Amino acid sequence: MLQALRNTLQFELFLDLLVEFKQIKMSITPAQWIEIEERLNSQYACVNFSLDGRRITVQWRNLSAKGKVFALCPFIDDRLHPAWGYRSSPLFDPFTEKVWRKRTHRIGLKQYRAGKAMIEKAPSKKKRALIEETLAKYMEVKVFETFDFNFSTAAALIRQYKKLEGLSIIEKAL
């Protein structure tokens, strides 16, 4: 059966692709996840993944001017742009929702809590209604999500990436 497979055109094309790119894509086993986490915990980590036909390279990068803050950054197709993580940006890339860290921001939460306390302390129903009406526009809490490109630990990155379907590791062929 192996002989018949070798004679097919598909197998030859597959071999040509392997030789050309010198990379082998593999799905990730639990033992490999442990190995990947160990590699990412080292100082000069570099791990390549493939998802939906795009290449993700995870490396430790310096985030501060003084060189004291480092984080794991997933590069998408060997590029990184912070605007890809903001839905309001014209450069927003929906692929970042899968491979970057989700952050939720709440604007106006302090004003909401302060207004609620004022309403509760009002002596009469009339004053409560007046305060509520006056502060209604200030008490709105706006919630929006952004996607951040840095992970502070390898474990956080691994937890998120284990949930991705179709993720495969790219190993350099020898």
Summary of the structure (lengths in Angstrom):
residues: 174
radius of gyration: 24.8
end to end distance: 26.7
largest distance: 89.7
contacts: 405
relative contact order: 0.19
helix: 41%
strand: 28%
